[in-house]
Amino acid sequence: MSLAATYRLGTRLFWRDRAMLFASVVTPVGLAIGMPLLMRHVRADGQAAAAELFPATLAILLSITAFMNITVALTARRDQLVLKRLRATELTDGQILAGQIASNATQTFAVTVACAVAVRLLAGVPLPRNVLVFALVVALGSIVMALLGAAYTAAVPRAELAAAYTTPVFLVCGVVAGAMGPIPLPSWLRPALDLLPTSVVVDAARTGDPVLAVPVLVAWAVAGLVALRLWFRWEPRRS
């Protein structure tokens, strides 16, 4: 086996798992397209409202399609001893995880780009102010959220609880970034929340300026790598 083989394996499993496909692709895509489309038709300033809302829905796509998906998938493969069997091959630990993370990040990036095209056609939302910056921060955000999701599996005791354990992360990373509209927050808390991976991606997508987003995402990636190195479990916890 090779790194490319683990990438293909992750991709096949991503699209073949119907339950996860609905939860991690159909649902966030429906929200990312449906909410701007709804704004387009119910608000007097519909097109402007849709254009303002769509970048915030990137937080939903990253939180669910990248983070939640890989957390649930890797936890299930860990408990089913799939990861343990992969370690018995010639692959290194790094190659196994890199293939899974890269596969998940690629699917997230593709889904996000498809949503951007869809809202342009259906809701009249303009293309991002800077398409290259949009592609850069979405790609980095997809990788970082998938990496953090892989690391987060260490906190999930067993596969049946993975979805429940990822819900608070979605609420913080997704909703705080404005995906469900503005919410009142204490002034002292806002600066910290603005440094979440989803928050900096949304901000860069809106402004076309990656100056803050790139170093913050790199810092989160380093934190994720350290967490993987220290706490990732290849086998289920035995009681």
C-alpha positions in Angstrom: 0.0 0.0 0.0 1.0 3.6 -0.4 -0.1 7.1 0.7 -2.1 7.3 -2.5 -3.9 4.1 -1.6 -5.0 5.4 1.8 -6.2 8.5 0.1 -8.3 6.5 -2.3 -9.6 4.3 0.5 -10.7 7.4 2.5 -12.4 8.9 -0.6 -14.3 5.7 -1.3 -15.4 5.3 2.2 -16.4 9.0 2.3 -18.9 8.6 -0.6 -20.1 5.1 0.2 -21.3 5.7 3.7 -24.8 6.8 3.1 -25.6 7.8 6.7 -22.5 10.0 6.9 -23.0 11.3 3.4 -26.4 12.7 4.4 -25.1 14.1 7.7 -21.8 15.5 6.5 -22.5 16.5 2.9 -26.2 16.8 2.1 -27.2 18.7 5.3 -24.4 21.3 5.3 -24.8 21.8 1.5 -28.5 22.3 2.0 -27.8 24.9 4.6 -25.0 26.6 2.7 -27.2 27.0 -0.4 -30.7 27.1 1.1 -30.1 29.9 3.6 -28.7 32.4 1.0 -31.4 31.4 -1.4 -34.0 32.0 1.3 -32.6 35.4 2.0 -32.7 36.2 -1.7 -36.4 35.7 -1.8 -37.7 36.9 1.6 -35.7 40.1 2.2 -36.2 43.3 0.4 -32.4 43.6 0.0 -32.3 39.9 -0.9 -29.2 39.7 -3.0 -27.1 41.8 -0.6 -28.4 39.7 2.3 -27.6 36.5 0.5 -24.1 37.8 -0.4 -23.5 38.7 3.3 -24.7 35.4 4.6 -22.9 32.9 2.3 -19.4 33.5 3.6 -20.6 32.7 7.1 -22.0 29.4 5.9 -18.5 28.3 5.1 -18.2 27.7 8.9 -21.0 25.1 8.6 -19.3 23.3 5.8 -15.9 23.3 7.5 -17.4 22.3 10.9 -19.5 19.4 9.6 -18.0 18.2 6.3 -14.3 18.4 7.5 -14.3 18.2 11.3 -17.4 16.1 12.2 -17.0 13.7 9.3 -13.4 12.7 10.0 -14.0 12.5 13.7 -16.9 10.1 13.2 -15.2 8.2 10.5 -11.8 7.7 12.3 -13.5 6.8 15.5 -15.5 4.1 13.8 -12.5 2.7 12.0 -10.5 2.7 15.3 -13.3 0.8 17.1 -13.6 -1.6 14.2 -9.8 -2.2 14.3 -9.4 -1.0 10.7 -6.7 1.4 11.8 -4.9 -1.3 13.7 -4.9 -3.5 10.6 -3.6 -0.6 8.5 -0.7 -0.3 10.9 0.2 -3.9 10.2 1.0 -2.9 6.6 4.1 -1.2 5.3 2.5 2.2 5.8 3.8 4.5 8.5 1.5 6.1 11.0 2.0 9.4 9.3 1.0 8.1 5.9 -2.2 6.5 7.2 -3.4 9.7 8.9 -2.2 11.9 6.1 -4.2 9.9 3.5 -7.3 10.1 5.6 -6.9 13.9 6.4 -6.0 14.8 2.8 -9.0 12.8 1.4 -11.4 14.5 3.8 -10.0 17.9 3.1 -10.2 17.4 -0.7 -13.9 16.4 -0.4 -14.6 19.5 1.8 -12.9 21.8 -0.7 -14.8 20.4 -3.6 -18.1 20.6 -1.8 -17.4 24.2 -0.8 -16.5 25.3 -4.3 -19.7 23.6 -5.6 -21.7 25.6 -3.1 -20.1 28.9 -4.2 -21.0 28.1 -7.8 -24.6 27.1 -6.8 -25.4 30.2 -4.8 -24.0 32.3 -7.7 -26.4 30.6 -10.1 -29.4 30.3 -7.8 -29.3 33.3 -5.5 -27.2 35.8 -7.5 -24.5 35.9 -4.9 -21.4 37.4 -6.5 -18.2 35.3 -6.7 -15.8 35.9 -3.9 -14.0 39.3 -4.0 -10.7 37.5 -4.5 -11.1 34.0 -5.9 -7.5 33.0 -5.3 -7.7 34.1 -1.6 -11.0 32.3 -1.3 -9.5 29.1 -2.7 -6.5 29.4 -0.5 -8.3 29.9 2.8 -10.9 27.3 2.1 -8.2 24.8 1.2 -6.2 25.6 4.4 -9.4 25.7 6.5 -10.4 22.2 5.1 -7.0 20.8 6.0 -6.9 22.3 9.4 -10.4 21.3 10.4 -9.8 17.8 9.2 -6.5 17.7 11.1 -8.2 18.9 14.3 -11.1 16.5 13.8 -8.6 13.6 13.6 -6.9 14.8 16.8 -10.3 15.2 18.5 -11.0 11.5 18.2 -8.8 11.0 21.3 -11.6 12.7 23.3 -14.3 10.4 21.9 -14.7 7.2 24.1 -16.5 5.1 21.4 -17.9 5.5 17.9 -21.6 5.7 18.9 -20.8 9.0 20.8 -18.7 10.6 18.1 -21.6 12.7 16.6 -22.7 13.9 20.0 -19.2 14.8 21.0 -18.7 16.9 17.8 -21.9 18.9 18.2 -20.5 21.5 20.7 -17.6 22.1 18.4 -20.0 22.7 15.5 -22.0 25.1 17.7 -18.9 27.1 18.7 -17.0 27.1 15.4 -20.1 27.3 13.1 -22.6 29.5 14.9 -20.1 31.9 16.3 -18.7 32.6 12.8 -22.1 34.0 12.0 -23.6 31.1 10.1 -26.9 31.5 11.8 -26.8 35.3 11.9 -25.3 37.7 14.5 -25.5 36.6 18.1 -24.8 38.8 21.2 -21.5 37.9 22.9 -19.5 39.4 25.7 -17.0 41.9 24.4 -14.2 40.1 26.3 -14.9 36.8 24.5 -15.1 38.1 20.9 -11.4 38.5 20.3 -10.7 34.9 21.2 -13.6 33.6 19.1 -12.4 35.6 16.2 -9.2 33.5 16.2 -11.1 30.2 15.6 -10.2 28.5 12.3 -13.7 29.0 10.9 -13.9 32.6 12.0 -10.7 33.6 10.1 -11.7 31.7 7.0 -15.1 33.5 6.9 -13.4 36.8 7.5 -10.8 36.3 4.7 -13.5 35.1 2.3 -15.5 38.3 3.0 -12.6 40.7 2.8 -10.3 39.0 0.3 -7.4 39.5 2.7 -5.5 36.4 4.0 -3.0 38.3 6.2 -4.6 37.2 9.5 -6.1 33.9 8.3 -2.9 32.2 7.1 -0.8 32.5 10.3 -3.8 31.6 12.5 -4.5 28.5 10.4 -0.9 27.5 10.5 -0.8 27.9 14.3 -4.0 25.7 14.5 -2.4 23.1 12.2 0.7 22.9 14.5 -1.5 22.5 17.5 -3.4 19.7 15.7 -0.2 17.9 14.8 1.1 18.1 18.3 -2.3 16.7 19.6 -2.2 13.9 17.1 1.4 13.0 18.1 0.6 13.0 21.8 -3.0 11.6 22.2 -4.2 9.9 19.0 -5.4 6.3 19.7 -5.1 3.5 17.2 -7.2 1.0 19.1 -10.4 1.3 21.2 -10.1 2.0 24.9 -10.4 -1.3 26.8 -12.4 -1.3 30.1 
